[in-house]
Amino acid sequence: MTTERIRGRTARRRVNRMRELEGRVERLEEELRWLRRAVEANGERVGAKAVGRCPNCGEGLLSASGSELRCSSCGYAKFL
C-alpha cells in the first residue's frame, strides 16, 4: 500500500470521527437545554429559583427561595 493511500484512509477516519463527535455534542447540548428547562419548571412549581453551583461543596444546586439560598446536596444555607 502506498503512503498516499494510508494518509487518505487516516484522513477519512478523522473526518468520520469528527462528524461522530459533532453529533454527540449536539445531542448533549439539546439534553442540557432540556434539563435546564426542567430545573426551571420545577423551581417555579416549588417557589424556588436555581442560582448555580454550591460554593461550599461544588456539587449541589444552589437555589433561592425568598431571602434564602440553599444547596440541594450539602444543605449549605445563606440568608440574604
C-alpha positions as CSV (number, residue, x, y, z in Angstrom):
1,M,0.0,0.0,0.0
2,T,1.3,3.4,-0.8
3,T,1.9,6.2,1.7
4,E,-0.8,8.4,0.0
5,R,-3.5,5.7,0.3
6,I,-2.6,5.3,4.0
7,R,-2.8,9.0,4.6
8,G,-6.1,9.1,2.7
9,R,-7.6,6.4,4.9
10,T,-6.4,8.1,8.1
11,A,-7.9,11.4,6.9
12,R,-11.3,9.8,6.2
13,R,-11.2,8.2,9.7
14,R,-10.6,11.5,11.3
15,V,-13.4,13.2,9.3
16,N,-15.8,10.4,10.3
17,R,-14.7,10.7,14.0
18,M,-15.2,14.4,13.9
19,R,-18.7,14.0,12.5
20,E,-19.5,11.5,15.2
21,L,-18.2,13.8,17.9
22,E,-20.2,16.8,16.5
23,G,-23.3,14.7,16.6
24,R,-22.7,13.7,20.2
25,V,-22.0,17.3,21.2
26,E,-25.3,18.4,19.5
27,R,-27.3,15.7,21.4
28,L,-25.6,16.7,24.7
29,E,-26.3,20.4,24.1
30,E,-30.0,19.6,23.5
31,E,-30.2,17.4,26.6
32,L,-28.6,20.2,28.6
33,R,-31.2,22.7,27.3
34,W,-34.0,20.3,28.2
35,L,-32.5,19.7,31.7
36,R,-32.2,23.5,32.3
37,R,-35.9,23.9,31.3
38,A,-36.9,21.1,33.7
39,V,-35.0,22.6,36.6
40,E,-36.6,26.0,36.0
41,A,-40.0,24.5,35.7
42,N,-39.5,22.5,38.9
43,G,-38.2,25.6,40.7
44,E,-41.3,27.6,39.6
45,R,-43.5,24.8,40.9
46,V,-41.9,24.8,44.4
47,G,-41.3,28.5,44.5
48,A,-37.5,28.4,44.2
49,K,-35.1,29.6,41.5
50,A,-32.0,27.8,40.5
51,V,-29.0,30.1,41.1
52,G,-26.0,27.9,40.3
53,R,-23.4,25.6,41.8
54,C,-23.0,25.5,45.5
55,P,-19.9,27.4,46.7
56,N,-19.5,25.1,49.6
57,C,-19.5,21.6,48.1
58,G,-19.3,22.4,44.4
59,E,-21.7,19.6,43.6
60,G,-25.2,20.6,44.6
61,L,-27.6,23.1,43.1
62,L,-27.9,26.4,44.9
63,S,-31.5,27.6,44.8
64,A,-33.0,30.8,46.0
65,S,-36.3,30.8,47.9
66,G,-37.4,34.1,49.3
67,S,-34.4,35.5,51.1
68,E,-32.6,32.2,51.5
69,L,-30.0,30.4,49.4
70,R,-29.8,26.6,50.0
71,C,-27.8,23.7,48.5
72,S,-29.6,20.6,47.3
73,S,-26.6,18.4,48.2
74,C,-24.8,19.5,51.4
75,G,-27.5,21.7,53.0
76,Y,-25.4,24.9,52.9
77,A,-27.7,27.8,53.6
78,K,-27.2,31.6,53.5
79,F,-29.7,34.3,54.2
80,L,-29.7,37.4,52.1
